[in-house]
Amino acid sequence: MTTSYPTSLFSSNLEFTGENQYGGALSIAGCSAEKLVKEYGSPIFVLDQDDFFLRTKAWQAALNESFGSGKLYYAAKSFICVEVAKWLKELKVGLDVCTGGELAVALAADFPVSDIEFHGNNKSEAEITTAVKNGVGTIVIDSFDELSRVVKIASDLRKVQKVYLRLTPGVDAHTHEFISTAHEDVKFGFSIASGDAQIAIDKCMTETSLNLAGIHCHIGSQIFEVSGFELAAQRLVAVLVAFRDKYSKELAELNLGGGYGIAYTKNESAISPAQVIPAIAKVIKSECEKAKLSVPKISIEPGRAIVGPTTTTIYVVGTTKSVTLENGAKRRYVSVDGGMSENIRPALYGATYSAFLANRNSSANAISSRIVGKHCESGDILISEINMPEDVKAGDLLAIPATGAYGRSMASNYNHMPRPSVIAVINGTAREILRRENEDDLLNLDVIQAPRQLS
């Protein structure tokens, strides 16, 4: 399965009729973009269900091939809804949640609670209580305050809660500062170098309401170099060795997080399961062999790597205009009917994407273009610089691939824009799995009541 893992920015069932480098008449899993927009409106997220299943199975297969077995957790923060949670249940993989809201989606899907892992650097008492009451399989503890909370809540509920400790291995992943999460100056986890990791381990071992089953790290997101994962694995195995030497028993589980990079432009290629998992396995097996330590049960948490390339956002062009720059060059602005409200990543991280005509082929000359949204922000730019045919006009469809991760999940109602629908497509059929918000949804949160004195 891992050898067939697609590494381009497109989902595996995306096709252009009359294709050239700027696009063509687009279909995804046999569903035409024009018909999808006619049926469901625009903008829309179109999710290729077959591709989602293929990628999930590829990561699980890589674990099985490299370690004999292993636990795959899908990172819900990338994108989750009840239907996707049901797919994951069907695929028999775990679910990594990091808020009470994501946990609520999992419970609504009747997802097996023993296969849920609960993350987050500031879980509230209410969230922890809900998790422990419902029998969530693993809570990943991120701080001393949280450790105390889990101890108290589990004790009050007369339960023994399985936990991991999230450790900071001091790995400076080569990615954007905002999504690099394993160096020392970061909000996540217990530092190995400072000694906090060992203090947290020792505290867990004194608490009868906790079952410390393993340790965890996550070095960042959108990472393409294998070396960072290898170094993190090496440093976490060293922690397992120190634990064995101190307590004369072994921690059985090691979770290495996610962060595997995907392609967002035509010039990029995703890191594949067959590339990264065997490399990690080689390090872990070697370090364990040297220390005469049993190889722990390995788990990983891909999210973007599964759902990112499965999804394409389709927009309708509303207006175009040309401007003259200070150097005399021309730039064409192409405005679409969405923007930063359903894709904040370009404004937040400077993320780059590709765009294609999705309703027709064009042989017109290419000109320097900027794809922008309809929000009242100069920074509402989806693609800052791209060559597009000069005949792109109002009513044309534009497709931006690889928007499955952190598009809909980070979407907002800025300017009171309703969030788009998500359409799952498979074998020429389409169905709405998240409906488009409407103005009634936006107004339903307004409360009209007389002021009252607070006691």
DOKEZA-594354 format. One line per field, with one value per residue (C-alpha): y negated, z, x. Coordinates in steps of 0.05 Angstrom, whole numbers, plus 5000, padded with zeros to 4 digits. Layout:
# residues N
y	Y|...
z	Z|...
x	X|...
***
This chain:
# residues 455
y	5000|4951|4956|4928|4868|4806|4750|4694|4638|4671|4723|4789|4783|4712|4703|4644|4653|4616|4604|4556|4525|4477|4529|4551|4579|4610|4673|4705|4779|4774|4712|4649|4584|4547|4595|4594|4518|4518|4567|4543|4471|4439|4439|4513|4563|4627|4687|4749|4806|4860|4819|4809|4884|4897|4850|4875|4947|4927|4899|4959|5006|4970|4980|5053|5065|5029|5051|5112|5071|5001|4952|4899|4840|4790|4718|4689|4617|4622|4634|4673|4682|4738|4772|4771|4800|4857|4870|4874|4923|4965|4962|4985|4929|4884|4812|4757|4700|4637|4602|4619|4601|4651|4703|4687|4702|4769|4787|4766|4814|4870|4874|4927|4886|4934|4913|4838|4800|4732|4678|4604|4558|4529|4579|4552|4591|4600|4629|4676|4698|4713|4753|4794|4806|4831|4877|4842|4889|4842|4772|4739|4696|4631|4594|4602|4564|4613|4672|4651|4641|4710|4741|4708|4720|4793|4803|4769|4814|4875|4891|4906|4864|4886|4828|4808|4750|4703|4689|4635|4668|4603|4615|4552|4575|4539|4509|4444|4417|4422|4497|4518|4550|4588|4536|4510|4443|4470|4478|4553|4610|4626|4609|4668|4622|4583|4645|4630|4693|4736|4699|4710|4784|4792|4757|4802|4863|4842|4832|4892|4859|4856|4911|4882|4924|4886|4820|4775|4720|4679|4639|4595|4594|4593|4626|4658|4678|4746|4725|4688|4749|4793|4747|4743|4819|4826|4778|4809|4879|4851|4830|4901|4929|4882|4903|4977|4966|4928|4968|5037|5042|5015|4965|5003|4946|4891|4840|4799|4751|4728|4668|4702|4652|4650|4616|4549|4528|4563|4559|4596|4670|4699|4740|4811|4865|4910|4855|4835|4894|4944|4890|4879|4955|4963|4913|4941|5013|4996|4954|5007|5062|5024|5013|5083|5051|5081|5043|5005|5004|4945|4897|4837|4781|4759|4711|4664|4722|4759|4707|4649|4674|4707|4640|4586|4519|4494|4420|4376|4316|4252|4195|4182|4120|4100|4053|4022|4031|3980|4015|4010|4083|4104|4148|4179|4186|4244|4241|4304|4313|4336|4319|4317|4340|4410|4410|4369|4405|4357|4297|4334|4373|4345|4413|4422|4457|4472|4453|4479|4462|4514|4503|4498|4500|4435|4422|4348|4316|4323|4261|4247|4254|4251|4293|4255|4262|4216|4195|4123|4138|4122|4186|4228|4262|4335|4337|4277|4292|4341|4341|4348|4341|4269|4289|4311|4275|4269|4335|4379|4433|4437|4498|4496|4566|4593|4553|4611|4595|4532|4501|4517|4532|4462|4427|4366|4321|4259|4206|4252|4300|4368|4425|4469|4539|4601|4650|4722|4752|4824|4864|4808|4794|4735|4721|4664|4684|4613|4565|4492|4443|4393|4324|4356|4394|4329|4293|4350|4332|4262|4255|4201|4195|4142|4128|4158|4147|4201|4228
z	5000|5018|4948|4916|4964|4921|4937|4891|4914|4880|4908|4872|4834|4809|4733|4684|4615|4561|4613|4606|4660|4680|4689|4649|4662|4731|4759|4826|4836|4773|4797|4755|4789|4751|4773|4845|4847|4814|4866|4929|4916|4925|4955|4973|5001|4959|4996|4958|5003|4967|4973|5048|5057|5014|5054|5122|5101|5075|5141|5179|5130|5140|5215|5207|5157|5200|5270|5259|5287|5313|5330|5281|5310|5262|5286|5289|5291|5216|5200|5235|5230|5250|5182|5180|5251|5226|5169|5219|5261|5199|5185|5257|5272|5333|5340|5370|5398|5434|5458|5488|5421|5382|5436|5428|5353|5368|5419|5371|5319|5371|5363|5408|5469|5483|5416|5432|5454|5487|5474|5490|5531|5574|5582|5629|5689|5652|5591|5633|5673|5609|5582|5645|5655|5584|5589|5539|5525|5536|5563|5541|5600|5580|5645|5721|5731|5684|5718|5784|5752|5721|5786|5826|5775|5764|5839|5852|5799|5828|5762|5740|5678|5626|5609|5567|5583|5526|5526|5491|5460|5440|5365|5323|5265|5199|5191|5206|5276|5293|5277|5306|5373|5402|5416|5487|5481|5467|5504|5497|5540|5593|5574|5575|5579|5640|5680|5681|5642|5696|5752|5716|5707|5780|5802|5757|5787|5857|5837|5843|5798|5739|5694|5660|5597|5554|5530|5472|5430|5369|5336|5291|5227|5153|5160|5100|5130|5163|5208|5258|5269|5276|5329|5368|5368|5393|5450|5472|5472|5519|5566|5563|5580|5640|5663|5658|5697|5752|5760|5738|5688|5619|5592|5536|5490|5450|5410|5360|5339|5267|5226|5160|5103|5042|4974|4967|4900|4835|4854|4921|4937|5002|5050|5044|5097|5061|5068|5141|5181|5162|5179|5248|5258|5243|5296|5349|5338|5338|5402|5437|5417|5444|5510|5513|5516|5485|5425|5450|5417|5368|5352|5305|5293|5220|5204|5148|5114|5108|5096|5066|4994|4994|4990|4937|4948|4889|4881|4832|4806|4821|4795|4761|4754|4733|4769|4750|4799|4815|4768|4712|4713|4711|4762|4754|4816|4812|4868|4889|4932|4994|5023|5091|5126|5098|5088|5139|5128|5076|5121|5185|5161|5092|5065|4990|4944|4871|4833|4769|4723|4738|4686|4620|4584|4564|4512|4529|4548|4621|4663|4734|4779|4852|4878|4932|4974|4987|5058|5079|5091|5046|5073|5047|4996|4979|4929|4926|4860|4805|4730|4704|4635|4619|4599|4670|4681|4727|4730|4719|4771|4806|4843|4899|4917|4983|5028|5070|5131|5171|5118|5145|5215|5222|5184|5214|5205|5193|5159|5178|5123|5129|5131|5068|5062|5056|5001|5001|4931|4912|4848|4813|4873|4920|4988|5037|5102|5131|5107|5090|5145|5129|5157|5207|5236|5244|5277|5323|5372|5383|5450|5466|5540|5594|5635|5705|5767|5780|5851
x	5000|5055|5086|5023|5018|5007|5056|5030|4984|4923|4876|4884|4818|4824|4822|4822|4790|4828|4882|4939|4983|4927|4872|4812|4743|4753|4722|4737|4720|4676|4638|4645|4663|4609|4554|4579|4576|4507|4481|4516|4537|4605|4655|4656|4705|4704|4732|4753|4731|4770|4833|4821|4816|4878|4922|4897|4912|4981|5004|4977|5010|5077|5072|5055|5112|5164|5144|5100|5042|5030|4974|4951|4915|4882|4893|4823|4848|4864|4791|4736|4661|4615|4619|4695|4696|4652|4701|4758|4717|4707|4782|4795|4844|4848|4827|4869|4826|4849|4786|4719|4687|4728|4713|4638|4642|4675|4622|4567|4597|4596|4672|4703|4727|4784|4814|4810|4872|4861|4913|4917|4962|4906|4850|4797|4771|4705|4740|4782|4721|4683|4742|4752|4677|4670|4730|4776|4833|4892|4901|4966|4988|5022|5039|5045|4980|4945|4978|4947|4879|4878|4901|4845|4790|4808|4813|4746|4714|4750|4783|4853|4867|4917|4963|5023|5069|5083|5158|5198|5259|5294|5288|5285|5243|5253|5184|5146|5157|5083|5081|5148|5131|5191|5245|5255|5219|5149|5084|5079|5104|5156|5228|5276|5337|5312|5295|5220|5206|5238|5202|5135|5151|5168|5104|5062|5094|5070|4997|4950|4897|4945|4972|5034|5035|5084|5113|5097|5127|5108|5163|5120|5079|5092|5161|5196|5263|5268|5326|5282|5238|5299|5331|5266|5260|5331|5320|5255|5285|5338|5282|5253|5322|5328|5259|5278|5342|5307|5243|5266|5209|5194|5145|5110|5087|5119|5079|5119|5063|5054|5075|5089|5092|5047|5051|5015|5045|5064|5138|5130|5126|5097|5138|5111|5099|5149|5202|5195|5168|5224|5276|5245|5240|5314|5333|5286|5306|5380|5376|5334|5381|5441|5406|5377|5307|5244|5219|5158|5090|5095|5039|5036|4986|4981|4925|4945|4981|4915|4862|4902|4909|4840|4804|4798|4765|4724|4709|4670|4707|4669|4712|4779|4820|4891|4938|5004|5060|5115|5163|5113|5094|5021|4986|4917|4873|4824|4772|4735|4673|4711|4779|4811|4747|4755|4830|4868|4934|4963|4950|4972|5033|5048|5026|5029|4979|4966|4903|4873|4815|4762|4708|4745|4811|4846|4899|4904|4970|4991|4996|5019|4959|4939|4881|4844|4781|4722|4739|4753|4827|4886|4917|4858|4903|4897|4955|5001|5035|5013|5010|4939|4908|4891|4820|4799|4733|4673|4635|4696|4711|4778|4802|4854|4877|4904|4857|4831|4875|4861|4815|4746|4773|4802|4746|4714|4653|4694|4651|4594|4610|4576|4626|4625|4597|4639|4619|4645|4652|4662|4650|4612|4567|4566|4536|4539|4573|4576|4523|4536|4519|4466|4446|4398|4457|4495|4437|4418|4474|4447|4412|4361|4348|4342|4404|4405|4445|4497|4498
***
